Amino acid sequence: MKTALIAINHSTSHNCSSSRNVTILLWYWPFGRSFNLIGDVCWDLYRIPHCRLVDQRSLFPSADVVVFHNTELALGRQKLPFDLPRPQGQRWAWMSLEASNNKRKLRQYANIFNMTITYRRDADITVPYGELLPKEAEGHLVEEVPLNKSFLVCWVVSNYMSRHKRSKFYKDLNATVPVKVYGHWTNTPLPSSSLLPTISRCYFYLAFENSVAKDYITEKLWRNAYQGGAVPVVLGPSLGDYKAVAPPHSFIHVDEFASVKDLGKYLQQLAEDKKRYSEYFSWKHEWRVKLYTDWRERLCKICSQYNCLPQEKVYSNLEAWVNANNT
């Protein structure tokens, strides 16, 4: 188990790092929320060498990579700098953490971008919401399975839309087994300090994605379920996408059941069998969850893979790549 996941999560070696300083220019901070870039940020925070992370547009002529965030492009908050002479060899990167079926106006970006930065495993720079790292031999205690369970199934949702696949599935499941729902939708918002303690009191957590797209697996799995101490019931990309990044027997995919009723019955039986239930947490002996929440870490990752990226790559049809292989 461990070897397979390491190969996926750590396929990029330090041999990809550049031996010279690589300048990464972020053209516009995602959602307008900036981070401190004083000092050698990539080295000081993440031990990534030879990486200069900047946000001053005046440095455009000397930047090796210029990163543009899709949301601001789509909303018109930023425009591509076609008025500036683009230095030879400079790479433009398209970055997005939104599900691909939320992308708009991508057709206009044909033959512009050289690099993709997204949660997808086939992106040039893969920036997942979370991943599993092997535990050190010492220094990481094995977490006990929380025993203070009060509810069979829980769900935290604020952005509830009846057209979403997850909404219909929730309704069908709630008709079979009781589902305790938190969030703005039910006027029971949870402060961040209460989120994981609340989830820990549930046997199962609905890690349901609001969009179904290739590799789109968010903090609903990594933080809410895995760190919250509940077994995740997942709805999102294919079973294969989950198996590629998560340990075997650590989650329950809705596609594994012929009907919602069958799933509900399985959850009830599993909660009553403490031994079988605890087996869903055996991965914690070998693995720990790492969350990615800082844009600086995602951007610094470019430098650690810079030398392994194709020199002359151009996305002739970015829209087709983004929409490819969606589940």
C-alpha positions as semicolon CSV with decimal commas, in nm:
position;residue;x (nm);y (nm);z (nm)
1;M;0,000;0,000;0,000
2;K;0,263;0,248;0,104
3;T;0,482;0,209;-0,203
4;A;0,198;0,273;-0,447
5;L;0,087;0,593;-0,280
6;I;0,438;0,729;-0,247
7;A;0,489;0,677;-0,619
8;I;0,182;0,888;-0,690
9;N;0,232;1,162;-0,436
10;H;0,605;1,199;-0,469
11;S;0,672;1,117;-0,830
12;T;0,866;1,443;-0,872
13;S;1,217;1,417;-0,740
14;H;1,459;1,686;-0,637
15;N;1,638;1,627;-0,968
16;C;1,369;1,845;-1,124
17;S;1,475;2,147;-0,922
18;S;1,660;2,420;-1,107
19;S;2,022;2,489;-1,019
20;R;1,967;2,861;-1,084
21;N;1,714;3,097;-0,935
22;V;1,373;3,066;-1,101
23;T;1,149;3,371;-1,077
24;I;0,777;3,299;-1,042
25;L;0,553;3,603;-1,095
26;L;0,195;3,580;-0,971
27;W;0,003;3,828;-1,184
28;Y;-0,295;3,862;-0,951
29;W;-0,356;3,707;-0,610
30;P;-0,643;3,455;-0,617
31;F;-0,962;3,614;-0,487
32;G;-0,765;3,930;-0,403
33;R;-0,616;3,783;-0,085
34;S;-0,242;3,834;-0,078
35;F;0,027;3,661;0,128
36;N;0,359;3,791;0,260
37;L;0,645;3,743;0,011
38;I;0,921;3,907;0,215
39;G;1,245;3,711;0,225
40;D;1,326;3,380;0,058
41;V;0,972;3,249;0,104
42;C;1,006;2,916;-0,079
43;W;1,317;2,819;0,113
44;D;1,218;2,962;0,451
45;L;0,873;2,800;0,454
46;Y;0,905;2,489;0,237
47;R;1,278;2,423;0,193
48;I;1,250;2,465;-0,185
49;P;1,575;2,624;-0,309
50;H;1,649;2,861;-0,599
51;C;1,292;2,991;-0,611
52;R;1,202;3,358;-0,619
53;L;0,832;3,421;-0,568
54;V;0,716;3,774;-0,655
55;D;0,397;3,966;-0,727
56;Q;0,539;4,294;-0,865
57;R;0,431;4,323;-1,228
58;S;0,734;4,543;-1,297
59;L;0,939;4,222;-1,279
60;F;0,757;4,077;-1,581
61;P;1,061;4,110;-1,815
62;S;1,276;3,891;-1,586
63;A;1,013;3,634;-1,482
64;D;1,064;3,273;-1,588
65;V;0,702;3,179;-1,518
66;V;0,398;3,409;-1,497
67;V;0,096;3,257;-1,323
68;F;-0,263;3,362;-1,398
69;H;-0,555;3,246;-1,183
70;N;-0,862;3,138;-1,378
71;T;-1,129;3,294;-1,157
72;E;-1,002;3,648;-1,205
73;L;-0,960;3,593;-1,578
74;A;-1,315;3,461;-1,607
75;L;-1,460;3,751;-1,408
76;G;-1,256;4,011;-1,594
77;R;-1,065;4,122;-1,285
78;Q;-0,736;4,060;-1,462
79;K;-0,634;4,056;-1,824
80;L;-0,345;3,884;-1,992
81;P;-0,060;4,130;-2,061
82;F;-0,063;4,107;-2,439
83;D;0,051;4,470;-2,452
84;L;0,390;4,376;-2,304
85;P;0,670;4,215;-2,505
86;R;0,685;3,857;-2,383
87;P;1,046;3,750;-2,314
88;Q;1,170;3,451;-2,509
89;G;1,141;3,133;-2,304
90;Q;0,901;3,282;-2,051
91;R;0,624;3,038;-1,963
92;W;0,267;3,139;-1,885
93;A;0,083;2,916;-1,640
94;W;-0,294;2,874;-1,606
95;M;-0,396;2,795;-1,249
96;S;-0,728;2,682;-1,105
97;L;-0,853;2,479;-0,810
98;E;-1,217;2,491;-0,918
99;A;-1,388;2,188;-1,066
100;S;-1,340;2,182;-1,440
101;N;-1,710;2,199;-1,521
102;N;-1,707;2,547;-1,364
103;K;-1,458;2,681;-1,620
104;R;-1,579;2,952;-1,852
105;K;-1,446;3,129;-2,160
106;L;-1,148;2,900;-2,206
107;R;-1,174;2,881;-2,584
108;Q;-1,011;3,223;-2,614
109;Y;-0,690;3,093;-2,454
110;A;-0,580;2,866;-2,736
111;N;-0,202;2,865;-2,795
112;I;-0,129;3,096;-2,500
113;F;-0,045;2,887;-2,194
114;N;0,256;2,661;-2,152
115;M;0,169;2,513;-1,817
116;T;-0,131;2,402;-1,611
117;I;-0,148;2,418;-1,231
118;T;-0,452;2,236;-1,093
119;Y;-0,566;1,956;-0,863
120;R;-0,558;1,712;-1,155
121;R;-0,291;1,442;-1,149
122;D;-0,217;1,498;-1,519
123;A;-0,151;1,871;-1,477
124;D;0,201;2,002;-1,527
125;I;0,201;2,106;-1,161
126;T;-0,041;1,906;-0,948
127;V;-0,165;2,099;-0,644
128;P;-0,411;1,877;-0,456
129;Y;-0,625;1,992;-0,166
130;G;-0,451;1,731;0,044
131;E;-0,245;1,416;0,030
132;L;-0,111;1,139;0,248
133;L;0,251;1,138;0,357
134;P;0,425;0,841;0,518
135;K;0,467;0,873;0,892
136;E;0,816;0,889;1,031
137;A;0,925;0,586;1,230
138;E;0,912;0,807;1,537
139;G;0,741;1,127;1,625
140;H;0,389;1,050;1,503
141;L;0,150;0,885;1,743
142;V;-0,122;0,664;1,603
143;E;-0,454;0,838;1,653
144;E;-0,720;0,637;1,826
145;V;-1,054;0,587;1,656
146;P;-1,293;0,834;1,822
147;L;-1,545;0,640;2,029
148;N;-1,773;0,927;2,126
149;K;-2,013;0,858;1,840
150;S;-2,359;1,015;1,863
151;F;-2,480;1,004;1,502
152;L;-2,464;0,750;1,224
153;V;-2,415;0,990;0,931
154;C;-2,326;1,361;0,925
155;W;-2,299;1,619;0,651
156;V;-2,178;1,978;0,660
157;V;-2,315;2,183;0,370
158;S;-2,366;2,552;0,308
159;N;-2,395;2,575;-0,069
160;Y;-2,699;2,352;-0,115
161;M;-2,846;2,337;-0,465
162;S;-3,115;2,085;-0,550
163;R;-2,970;2,032;-0,900
164;H;-2,642;1,900;-0,759
165;K;-2,594;1,524;-0,778
166;R;-2,498;1,522;-0,409
167;S;-2,827;1,687;-0,308
168;K;-3,038;1,418;-0,472
169;F;-2,822;1,146;-0,321
170;Y;-2,853;1,300;0,024
171;K;-3,233;1,306;-0,001
172;D;-3,245;0,941;-0,101
173;L;-3,000;0,839;0,172
174;N;-3,182;1,040;0,439
175;A;-3,497;0,850;0,351
176;T;-3,310;0,529;0,436
177;V;-3,095;0,626;0,735
178;P;-3,091;0,946;0,945
179;V;-2,840;1,209;0,831
180;K;-2,747;1,491;1,070
181;V;-2,688;1,806;0,864
182;Y;-2,489;2,112;0,972
183;G;-2,412;2,435;0,790
184;H;-2,581;2,748;0,667
185;W;-2,835;2,548;0,468
186;T;-2,993;2,421;0,793
187;N;-2,910;2,736;0,994
188;T;-2,661;2,539;1,203
189;P;-2,325;2,685;1,095
190;L;-2,017;2,544;1,262
191;P;-1,730;2,771;1,364
192;S;-1,397;2,633;1,246
193;S;-1,304;2,537;1,602
194;S;-1,613;2,313;1,625
195;L;-1,597;2,151;1,281
196;L;-1,369;1,854;1,347
197;P;-1,492;1,785;1,704
198;T;-1,848;1,774;1,568
199;I;-1,757;1,540;1,282
200;S;-1,568;1,314;1,526
201;R;-1,902;1,229;1,689
202;C;-2,026;1,076;1,363
203;Y;-1,957;0,725;1,239
204;F;-1,968;0,838;0,876
205;Y;-1,921;1,171;0,702
206;L;-2,065;1,257;0,361
207;A;-1,760;1,387;0,174
208;F;-1,979;1,485;-0,121
209;E;-1,824;1,716;-0,383
210;N;-2,042;1,992;-0,527
211;S;-1,906;1,916;-0,874
212;V;-1,821;1,582;-1,030
213;A;-1,495;1,617;-1,222
214;K;-1,176;1,417;-1,278
215;D;-0,953;1,414;-0,967
216;Y;-1,163;1,680;-0,793
217;I;-1,122;1,566;-0,431
218;T;-1,131;1,853;-0,184
219;E;-1,084;1,917;0,186
220;K;-1,416;1,739;0,243
221;L;-1,218;1,415;0,233
222;W;-0,875;1,524;0,358
223;R;-0,974;1,754;0,645
224;N;-1,338;1,699;0,732
225;A;-1,346;1,319;0,719
226;Y;-0,988;1,199;0,763
227;Q;-0,885;1,457;1,022
228;G;-1,232;1,462;1,176
229;G;-1,218;1,093;1,261
230;A;-1,521;0,975;1,063
231;V;-1,525;0,724;0,779
232;P;-1,580;0,919;0,455
233;V;-1,865;0,827;0,225
234;V;-1,750;0,985;-0,100
235;L;-1,934;1,116;-0,404
236;G;-1,728;1,287;-0,670
237;P;-1,490;1,152;-0,932
238;S;-1,457;0,785;-1,014
239;L;-1,365;0,514;-0,769
240;G;-1,034;0,485;-0,953
241;D;-0,950;0,850;-0,889
242;Y;-1,000;0,801;-0,515
243;K;-0,801;0,477;-0,511
244;A;-0,509;0,655;-0,676
245;V;-0,461;0,895;-0,385
246;A;-0,627;0,739;-0,080
247;P;-0,539;0,418;0,107
248;P;-0,743;0,106;0,041
249;H;-1,028;0,048;0,285
250;S;-1,025;0,407;0,415
251;F;-1,338;0,535;0,240
252;I;-1,671;0,417;0,100
253;H;-1,759;0,522;-0,256
254;V;-2,127;0,552;-0,341
255;D;-2,066;0,379;-0,676
256;E;-1,979;0,056;-0,494
257;F;-2,346;-0,004;-0,415
258;A;-2,633;-0,106;-0,639
259;S;-2,872;0,129;-0,461
260;V;-2,882;0,400;-0,197
261;K;-3,080;0,161;0,022
262;D;-2,797;-0,093;0,002
263;L;-2,548;0,174;0,108
264;G;-2,763;0,277;0,403
265;K;-2,795;-0,083;0,516
266;Y;-2,417;-0,129;0,492
267;L;-2,351;0,181;0,703
268;Q;-2,587;0,061;0,975
269;Q;-2,429;-0,284;0,987
270;L;-2,075;-0,144;0,987
271;A;-2,145;0,095;1,276
272;E;-2,266;-0,199;1,486
273;D;-1,952;-0,402;1,418
274;K;-1,676;-0,218;1,604
275;K;-1,397;-0,441;1,473
276;R;-1,491;-0,399;1,107
277;Y;-1,553;-0,029;1,158
278;S;-1,211;0,029;1,318
279;E;-1,041;-0,134;1,017
280;Y;-1,130;0,177;0,816
281;F;-0,879;0,367;1,032
282;S;-0,586;0,125;1,002
283;W;-0,424;0,355;0,745
284;K;-0,342;0,596;1,028
285;H;-0,065;0,363;1,145
286;E;0,136;0,443;0,832
287;W;0,004;0,768;0,694
288;R;-0,066;1,124;0,798
289;V;-0,274;1,386;0,618
290;K;-0,111;1,696;0,476
291;L;-0,342;1,980;0,373
292;Y;-0,253;2,240;0,112
293;T;-0,405;2,577;0,197
294;D;-0,134;2,835;0,119
295;W;-0,102;2,968;-0,236
296;R;0,269;3,027;-0,175
297;E;0,333;2,657;-0,127
298;R;0,149;2,575;-0,449
299;L;0,349;2,835;-0,642
300;C;0,685;2,734;-0,495
301;K;0,614;2,381;-0,618
302;I;0,675;2,508;-0,972
303;C;1,045;2,550;-0,894
304;S;1,084;2,198;-0,758
305;Q;0,961;2,062;-1,094
306;Y;1,088;2,333;-1,329
307;N;1,364;2,132;-1,498
308;C;1,134;1,837;-1,566
309;L;0,874;2,042;-1,751
310;P;0,879;2,046;-2,133
311;Q;1,055;2,354;-2,269
312;E;0,835;2,418;-2,571
313;K;0,493;2,300;-2,453
314;V;0,188;2,503;-2,560
315;Y;-0,177;2,422;-2,491
316;S;-0,331;2,462;-2,835
317;N;-0,677;2,390;-2,691
318;L;-0,690;2,458;-2,318
319;E;-1,068;2,412;-2,311
320;A;-1,037;2,060;-2,451
321;W;-0,769;1,968;-2,195
322;V;-0,972;2,103;-1,905
323;N;-1,284;1,918;-2,011
324;A;-1,107;1,593;-2,100
325;N;-1,197;1,273;-1,916
326;N;-1,447;1,432;-1,684
327;T;-1,654;1,181;-1,495
